[in-house]
């Protein structure tokens, strides 16, 4: 199968799966009922400064609170409709010297709230795309260190400099831009500059804390996370999603307009291409390799440990060459699994022992080449004295293992299960038996579910069952809907 981007969109979540050579390479998921997403802008008001934490608590509107560390307040910020440059903030050593209680300014969400912890925010604002990062509070032009060719750098620099008002902003050209069409790079940057001008206008009109609407949908955010070029086919499962993708392409990625199509498959898109089964494999502790070896993933408090096991050596060659072959196969798969699982923080890979330094260097080179497609910043430290590969990956978003336990993801599974039962011939109302927490969530979306399914939904809460547990049935007798 050629390189394809599959888009599965429903009431509860949007999922993008990038498939190449019949293998899932990248998975991006965004839940729809989140009041805030990473990258969102909010007008915030400082409610409390905590000198012991060297941080401030903020009111983000709609009964939401944010947490601003001093290190994230020392950057440029937008105050009283003016840009405050970093040079004017450098003398501030602690949070109290940077901001004051009652002060209002826009912030960007850099980490979502989790449990009892507030969302983390920064005063530095950034518009992120597939090909560029735009910081409206500074200026200057730089490019990714992964862009090696001087001619490519110059070509990209010329493109950016020809865009109106680009000199007013700090623009970073991302690695993916080197293989992009000029019209796509220009469209994305121009759209982000227009978006910032609109944000400025909205800030001036806001008196109270709250979201600053940038009209960036879940699809917009996810498409910025996935590397999609003009050779990639885009397949969607719903006519409404098709229209949304076409609107995105017109503004941000014109070269993709001819690549977008509506799936003709009668079954679910992710089922047809075996994506959900691949996601299940990415949630497993062990992953089998074609050679017979295995990968074992163990998450600790401090780091992710990945162990490469050889299996039974039955090859006629030397054990050392066999170790090299398994390690090569393993690091290629590990690079893919890190992206799919969204593993972040410190990662340690325990390779099969290799005494040949040249082979060890080659394994590192292969791993680096495969990790370059990861849009999250990754630092590879190399082999330790104990023969372990150490690396770190910036924490962005939620790990797949945590994401799949979210009630919204389970609600999406229920929605898909309803669609499947209808396809199999189920008629009449659909009764859903689930936990109290799940039925409460489904009740919030019940009118939209009934409209999408063209069925009456009956909700029956059950006590003492797990949030992930549910059953579907088609009752024959009339019942009063929940």
Secondary structure per residue as TSV (DSSP state, phi and psi in degrees):
chain	resnum	aa	ss	phi	psi
A	1	X	-	360.0	134.4
A	2	X	-	-65.2	171.6
A	3	X	-	-63.8	123.4
A	4	X	E	-136.6	146.1
A	5	X	E	-108.2	117.7
A	6	X	E	-100.6	132.2
A	7	X	E	-121.0	119.2
A	8	X	E	-113.2	115.7
A	9	X	E	-128.7	127.1
A	10	X	-	-142.4	-166.9
A	11	X	S	-64.9	-25.2
A	12	X	S	-108.4	-25.1
A	13	X	E	-157.3	158.4
A	14	X	E	-119.2	131.0
A	15	X	E	-126.8	135.5
A	16	X	E	-119.5	130.0
A	17	X	E	-124.8	120.1
A	18	X	E	-96.1	118.4
A	19	X	E	-115.8	130.3
A	20	X	E	-137.8	130.3
A	21	X	T	54.5	42.9
A	22	X	T	62.2	21.1
A	23	X	E	-126.4	133.0
A	24	X	E	-70.0	118.1
A	25	X	E	-100.1	-37.7
A	26	X	E	-142.5	139.5
A	27	X	E	-128.2	128.9
A	28	X	E	-127.7	132.6
A	29	X	E	-133.1	137.9
A	30	X	E	-136.7	129.6
A	31	X	E	-79.5	145.8
A	32	X	S	-93.1	-21.6
A	33	X	S	-94.1	11.7
A	34	X	-	-69.8	132.6
A	35	X	S	-73.3	-22.6
A	36	X	-	-136.6	146.8
A	37	X	-	-126.7	156.3
A	38	X	T	-59.6	131.6
A	39	X	T	98.3	-12.8
A	40	X	-	-65.9	149.3
A	41	X	E	-100.6	141.8
A	42	X	E	-136.8	146.1
A	43	X	E	-85.2	121.7
A	44	X	E	-115.5	153.1
A	45	X	E	-124.0	133.5
A	46	X	E	-73.7	119.9
A	47	X	E	-101.0	-28.6
A	48	X	E	-157.6	136.7
A	49	X	E	-107.9	124.2
A	50	X	E	-108.9	102.3
A	51	X	T	-67.4	-29.7
A	52	X	T	-67.7	-30.7
A	53	X	T	-94.0	-9.2
A	54	X	T	51.2	50.8
A	55	X	E	-153.6	170.7
A	56	X	E	-130.7	150.0
A	57	X	E	-102.0	137.2
A	58	X	E	-123.2	149.2
A	59	X	E	-92.5	119.3
A	60	X	E	-101.4	5.1
A	61	X	E	87.8	159.1
A	62	X	T	54.5	38.3
A	63	X	T	62.2	29.1
A	64	X	E	-110.2	146.1
A	65	X	E	-122.5	152.4
A	66	X	E	-126.5	161.5
A	67	X	E	-124.0	120.7
A	68	X	E	-116.4	111.3
A	69	X	E	-77.2	154.3
A	70	X	G	-58.1	-39.0
A	71	X	G	-63.2	-25.6
A	72	X	G	-93.7	-0.3
A	73	X	T	-106.9	-7.5
A	74	X	S	-83.7	-5.3
A	75	X	S	-86.7	176.0
A	76	X	-	-59.1	147.7
A	77	X	E	-144.0	167.0
A	78	X	E	-106.7	114.5
A	79	X	E	-135.7	130.5
A	80	X	T	52.5	43.4
A	81	X	T	62.1	25.3
A	82	X	E	-133.4	149.2
A	83	X	E	-79.9	127.2
A	84	X	E	-104.5	112.1
A	85	X	-	-74.1	155.9
A	86	X	G	-56.9	-32.4
A	87	X	G	-59.4	-30.8
A	88	X	G	-82.5	-6.9
A	89	X	T	-109.2	-9.5
A	90	X	T	-65.5	-22.9
A	91	X	T	-79.6	-13.8
A	92	X	-	-74.1	119.6
A	93	X	-	-96.9	-26.3
A	94	X	S	-133.6	172.3
A	95	X	H	-62.6	-35.8
A	96	X	H	-68.2	-24.1
A	97	X	H	-86.1	-8.6
A	98	X	H	-99.5	-40.5
A	99	X	-	-138.2	168.0
A	100	X	-	-134.6	156.1
A	101	X	T	-62.2	138.3
A	102	X	T	91.5	-14.4
A	103	X	-	-69.5	144.2
A	104	X	E	-120.1	137.0
A	105	X	E	-163.9	157.6
A	106	X	E	-76.2	146.3
A	107	X	E	-134.4	166.3
A	108	X	E	-121.2	139.3
A	109	X	E	-74.2	122.9
A	110	X	E	-112.4	-14.7
A	111	X	E	-154.4	131.0
A	112	X	-	-74.1	154.9
A	113	X	-	-62.6	143.4
A	114	X	B	-147.5	122.1
A	115	X	T	62.6	-123.8
A	116	X	T	-91.8	-1.4
A	117	X	B	-88.8	134.1
A	118	X	-	-72.7	162.3
A	119	X	E	-63.4	138.3
A	120	X	E	-92.1	140.7
A	121	X	E	-131.2	166.4
A	122	X	E	-135.8	149.8
A	123	X	S	-81.2	-14.0
A	124	X	S	-80.9	125.2
A	125	X	-	-104.3	140.8
A	126	X	-	-147.0	136.2
A	127	X	E	-106.6	115.3
A	128	X	E	-103.8	133.6
A	129	X	-	-128.8	-178.5
A	130	X	S	-68.8	-29.7
A	131	X	S	-112.9	-12.0
A	132	X	E	-156.5	159.5
A	133	X	E	-120.9	130.6
A	134	X	E	-117.1	119.7
A	135	X	E	-106.1	109.0
A	136	X	T	-76.4	-6.1
A	137	X	T	-99.3	5.3
A	138	X	S	-144.1	-172.3
A	139	X	-	-147.1	169.8
A	140	X	E	119.8	162.5
A	141	X	E	-130.7	129.7
A	142	X	E	-143.5	167.1
A	143	X	E	-132.3	161.6
A	144	X	-	-58.7	141.3
A	145	X	T	-66.3	-14.7
A	146	X	T	-78.8	-11.6
A	147	X	-	-80.2	106.4
A	148	X	-	-91.0	-32.9
A	149	X	-	-82.1	125.6
A	150	X	H	-61.9	-37.4
A	151	X	H	-63.9	-38.6
A	152	X	H	-66.3	-43.7
A	153	X	H	-58.6	-44.0
A	154	X	H	-66.5	-40.7
A	155	X	H	-59.8	-45.9
A	156	X	H	-67.9	-38.7
A	157	X	H	-61.0	-43.3
A	158	X	H	-62.8	-39.9
A	159	X	H	-60.6	-48.6
A	160	X	H	-64.5	-43.3
A	161	X	H	-66.8	-20.5
A	162	X	T	-85.8	-3.3
A	163	X	S	-87.4	132.1
A	164	X	T	-57.0	132.5
A	165	X	T	69.2	7.6
A	166	X	G	-63.8	-27.3
A	167	X	G	-69.1	-13.3
A	168	X	G	-82.6	-5.3
A	169	X	S	-127.5	157.8
A	170	X	E	-88.5	117.6
A	171	X	E	-120.6	128.4
A	172	X	E	-111.3	124.9
A	173	X	E	-86.9	125.6
A	174	X	-	-87.0	161.6
A	175	X	G	-57.8	-37.5
A	176	X	G	-60.8	-19.2
A	177	X	G	-67.9	-23.2
A	178	X	G	-65.3	-23.6
A	179	X	G	-109.2	13.0
A	180	X	S	-93.8	160.5
A	181	X	-	-75.5	144.8
A	182	X	H	-58.4	-39.4
A	183	X	H	-64.7	-32.0
A	184	X	H	-71.7	-42.7
A	185	X	H	-61.9	-45.5
A	186	X	H	-63.7	-44.2
A	187	X	H	-62.6	-44.4
A	188	X	H	-63.8	-47.9
A	189	X	H	-64.2	-43.5
A	190	X	H	-62.9	-40.2
A	191	X	H	-65.0	-38.0
A	192	X	H	-71.7	-35.9
A	193	X	H	-65.4	-43.6
A	194	X	H	-62.9	-37.6
A	195	X	H	-63.4	-41.1
A	196	X	H	-66.1	-39.2
A	197	X	H	-61.1	-37.3
A	198	X	H	-68.8	-39.2
A	199	X	H	-62.6	-44.4
A	200	X	H	-55.3	-45.1
A	201	X	H	-61.8	-40.3
A	202	X	H	-70.1	-35.9
A	203	X	H	-60.4	-42.4
A	204	X	H	-62.9	-27.8
A	205	X	H	-88.9	-10.8
A	206	X	-	-90.3	131.3
A	207	X	-	-103.1	-28.9
A	208	X	S	-117.6	158.3
A	209	X	-	-59.2	148.6
A	210	X	E	166.4	177.0
A	211	X	E	-65.3	142.5
A	212	X	E	-103.7	106.2
A	213	X	-	-70.9	121.8
A	214	X	-	-106.6	3.1
A	215	X	-	61.1	22.7
A	216	X	-	-88.9	113.8
A	217	X	-	-84.2	174.7
A	218	X	H	-58.0	-37.9
A	219	X	H	-62.9	-42.8
A	220	X	H	-58.9	-47.3
A	221	X	H	-65.5	-42.0
A	222	X	H	-70.3	-37.5
A	223	X	H	-65.2	-26.2
A	224	X	H	-73.4	-18.2
A	225	X	H	-91.4	-14.8
A	226	X	S	-112.9	131.3
A	227	X	-	-78.6	108.3
A	228	X	-	-124.2	121.7
A	229	X	-	-110.1	-179.1
A	230	X	T	-69.2	-11.5
A	231	X	T	-90.1	-4.5
A	232	X	-	-90.8	126.6
A	233	X	E	-81.8	142.4
A	234	X	E	-116.6	120.1
A	235	X	E	-117.5	124.8
A	236	X	E	-118.1	161.1
A	237	X	S	-104.0	-7.4
A	238	X	S	-140.1	143.0
A	239	X	H	-57.3	-37.0
A	240	X	H	-65.7	-38.8
A	241	X	H	-65.8	-37.8
A	242	X	H	-57.9	-45.7
A	243	X	H	-63.5	-39.6
A	244	X	H	-65.5	-41.1
A	245	X	H	-67.3	-40.0
A	246	X	H	-63.2	-38.8
A	247	X	H	-65.6	-40.3
A	248	X	H	-62.0	-46.3
A	249	X	H	-62.5	-39.3
A	250	X	H	-59.3	-38.7
A	251	X	H	-88.0	-36.8
A	252	X	H	-113.4	-30.5
A	253	X	-	-145.1	69.2
A	254	X	G	-56.3	-30.7
A	255	X	G	-67.4	-14.3
A	256	X	G	-88.5	-8.8
A	257	X	G	-56.1	-37.1
A	258	X	G	-84.2	-2.2
A	259	X	G	-97.6	-7.4
A	260	X	E	-92.7	131.4
A	261	X	E	-146.5	159.5
A	262	X	E	-93.4	131.1
A	263	X	-	-62.6	139.6
A	264	X	-	-96.8	-10.4
A	265	X	-	-62.3	140.8
A	266	X	S	-79.6	-30.7
A	267	X	S	-84.7	172.9
A	268	X	-	-61.9	143.1
A	269	X	H	-58.3	-47.1
A	270	X	H	-70.3	-26.8
A	271	X	H	-73.8	-42.9
A	272	X	H	-59.6	-39.0
A	273	X	T	-99.6	11.9
A	274	X	T	64.4	28.3
A	275	X	H	-71.3	-44.6
A	276	X	H	-61.6	-36.2
A	277	X	H	-65.5	-37.0
A	278	X	H	-67.4	-36.7
A	279	X	H	-64.7	-41.2
A	280	X	H	-59.7	-39.8
A	281	X	H	-65.8	-33.5
A	282	X	H	-73.4	-12.4
A	283	X	T	-93.8	-6.0
A	284	X	S	-80.1	150.2
A	285	X	S	-69.0	-32.0
A	286	X	E	-117.0	146.1
A	287	X	E	-128.4	126.7
A	288	X	E	-83.3	142.5
A	289	X	-	-103.8	150.8
A	290	X	T	-56.2	-29.9
A	291	X	T	-73.4	-11.4
A	292	X	S	105.0	-11.0
A	293	X	-	-76.5	174.2
A	294	X	E	-139.3	155.8
A	295	X	E	-109.6	138.1
A	296	X	E	-123.0	122.7
A	297	X	E	-104.9	123.3
A	298	X	E	-130.0	117.2
A	299	X	E	-91.7	125.7
A	300	X	-	-111.7	179.2
A	301	X	S	-62.3	-34.4
A	302	X	S	-96.6	-28.6
A	303	X	E	-162.8	169.4
A	304	X	E	-101.6	124.0
A	305	X	E	-104.8	126.8
A	306	X	E	-117.9	119.4
A	307	X	E	-106.0	129.8
A	308	X	E	-97.2	118.2
A	309	X	E	-106.8	142.1
A	310	X	-	-83.9	-23.1
A	311	X	-	74.4	-157.0
A	312	X	-	-94.2	125.3
A	313	X	-	-82.7	112.1
A	314	X	-	-123.1	4.7
A	315	X	-	-73.4	158.0
A	316	X	S	-82.5	-16.7
A	317	X	S	-77.2	-176.8
A	318	X	-	-71.0	156.1
A	319	X	H	-62.0	-37.8
A	320	X	H	-63.9	-42.4
A	321	X	H	-67.8	-35.4
A	322	X	H	-64.1	-41.2
A	323	X	H	-61.2	-41.5
A	324	X	H	-62.2	-44.1
A	325	X	H	-63.1	-42.6
A	326	X	H	-67.6	-43.2
A	327	X	H	-60.9	-40.9
A	328	X	H	-62.5	-47.2
A	329	X	H	-62.0	-38.9
A	330	X	H	-69.1	-45.1
A	331	X	H	-68.8	-29.6
A	332	X	H	-64.4	-44.5
A	333	X	H	-71.0	-35.9
A	334	X	H	-63.1	-41.5
A	335	X	H	-58.6	-39.8
A	336	X	H	-69.1	-44.0
A	337	X	H	-65.6	-34.8
A	338	X	H	-61.2	-42.2
A	339	X	H	-67.1	-48.2
A	340	X	H	-62.4	-43.0
A	341	X	H	-82.4	-10.6
A	342	X	T	52.6	51.4
A	343	X	-	-76.3	134.7
A	344	X	-	-137.5	174.6
A	345	X	E	84.3	-149.5
A	346	X	E	-84.6	132.3
A	347	X	E	-127.2	131.5
A	348	X	E	-120.4	128.9
A	349	X	E	-113.6	120.4
A	350	X	E	-94.1	98.5
A	351	X	-	-81.2	162.1
A	352	X	-	-66.2	143.2
A	353	X	-	-63.2	131.0
A	354	X	-	-128.4	124.2
A	355	X	-	-90.6	-14.0
A	356	X	-	-85.5	113.0
A	357	X	H	-63.5	-35.2
A	358	X	H	-63.6	-40.1
A	359	X	H	-66.6	-39.1
A	360	X	H	-62.8	-41.8
A	361	X	H	-63.2	-39.9
A	362	X	H	-65.6	-39.1
A	363	X	H	-61.1	-43.7
A	364	X	H	-63.2	-41.5
A	365	X	H	-63.6	-41.3
A	366	X	H	-62.8	-44.1
A	367	X	H	-63.0	-44.0
A	368	X	H	-62.3	-40.4
A	369	X	H	-65.4	-32.8
A	370	X	H	-82.2	-24.7
A	371	X	H	-85.2	-11.6
A	372	X	T	-66.3	-23.6
A	373	X	T	-77.1	-4.3
A	374	X	-	-78.8	121.8
A	375	X	S	-76.3	-18.4
A	376	X	S	-74.6	135.5
A	377	X	-	-59.8	129.3
A	378	X	E	-126.6	132.3
A	379	X	E	-116.2	119.9
A	380	X	E	-100.7	117.8
A	381	X	E	-83.1	-14.5
A	382	X	E	95.3	-166.7
A	383	X	E	-81.4	137.8
A	384	X	-	-83.8	175.4
A	385	X	T	-64.8	-18.7
A	386	X	T	-94.5	5.2
A	387	X	S	82.9	20.9
A	388	X	E	-100.3	139.7
A	389	X	E	-86.1	126.5
A	390	X	E	-113.9	139.8
A	391	X	E	-153.6	165.8
A	392	X	E	-133.4	147.5
A	393	X	E	-132.2	131.4
A	394	X	-	-61.8	138.2
A	395	X	-	-79.9	114.0
A	396	X	-	-138.0	123.4
A	397	X	S	78.1	-161.5
A	398	X	-	-113.1	139.2
A	399	X	-	-61.4	147.8
A	400	X	H	-58.1	-39.0
A	401	X	H	-62.3	-36.7
A	402	X	H	-76.4	-39.0
A	403	X	H	-61.9	-41.7
A	404	X	T	-71.0	-10.0
A	405	X	T	-97.0	-1.8
A	406	X	S	-68.2	140.1
A	407	X	H	-56.0	-34.4
A	408	X	H	-65.2	-35.8
A	409	X	H	-68.2	-39.4
A	410	X	H	-67.2	-38.0
A	411	X	H	-62.3	-38.4
A	412	X	H	-64.0	-38.9
A	413	X	H	-62.2	-40.3
A	414	X	H	-63.7	-41.9
A	415	X	H	-61.4	-44.5
A	416	X	H	-63.8	-38.7
A	417	X	H	-65.2	-37.5
A	418	X	H	-62.3	-45.3
A	419	X	H	-61.0	-40.0
A	420	X	H	-66.7	-41.6
A	421	X	H	-65.0	-36.6
A	422	X	H	-66.5	-40.4
A	423	X	H	-62.7	-31.2
A	424	X	T	-78.6	-5.8
A	425	X	T	113.2	5.5
A	426	X	-	-63.0	134.5
A	427	X	-	-123.7	159.4
A	428	X	S	82.5	-170.4
A	429	X	-	-63.3	154.7
A	430	X	E	-110.1	123.0
A	431	X	E	-98.5	128.3
A	432	X	E	-114.5	116.5
A	433	X	E	-99.7	122.9
A	434	X	E	-155.6	178.2
A	435	X	E	-65.1	163.7
A	436	X	H	-60.6	-40.5
A	437	X	H	-63.2	-41.2
A	438	X	H	-71.8	-42.9
A	439	X	H	-66.1	-31.5
A	440	X	H	-65.2	-41.1
A	441	X	H	-66.1	-44.8
A	442	X	H	-63.7	-34.1
A	443	X	H	-62.7	-34.0
A	444	X	H	-62.8	-29.6
A	445	X	T	-110.6	11.4
A	446	X	H	-57.8	-45.4
A	447	X	H	-60.1	-41.4
A	448	X	H	-68.0	-37.0
A	449	X	H	-64.0	-44.6
A	450	X	H	-64.6	-36.4
A	451	X	H	-68.1	-43.7
A	452	X	H	-68.6	-36.6
A	453	X	H	-91.4	-14.7
A	454	X	T	56.4	40.9
A	455	X	S	-142.3	150.7
A	456	X	-	-76.3	137.4
A	457	X	E	-107.9	127.5
A	458	X	E	-110.8	124.6
A	459	X	E	-108.3	128.9
A	460	X	E	-127.1	102.7
A	461	X	E	-73.2	139.9
A	462	X	E	-120.8	141.6
A	463	X	S	-90.6	147.9
A	464	X	S	77.6	18.1
A	465	X	-	-116.2	159.4
A	466	X	-	-69.7	154.6
A	467	X	T	-60.5	-32.6
A	468	X	T	-80.0	-9.0
A	469	X	-	-89.1	137.8
A	470	X	E	-161.3	159.7
A	471	X	E	-135.6	149.1
A	472	X	E	-118.0	144.2
A	473	X	E	-151.7	164.1
A	474	X	-	-117.9	86.9
A	475	X	-	-63.0	142.7
A	476	X	S	-86.3	-24.0
A	477	X	S	-96.6	155.1
A	478	X	-	-67.9	135.9
A	479	X	-	-135.9	152.7
A	480	X	-	-79.0	123.5
A	481	X	-	-66.2	148.5
A	482	X	-	-70.2	360.0
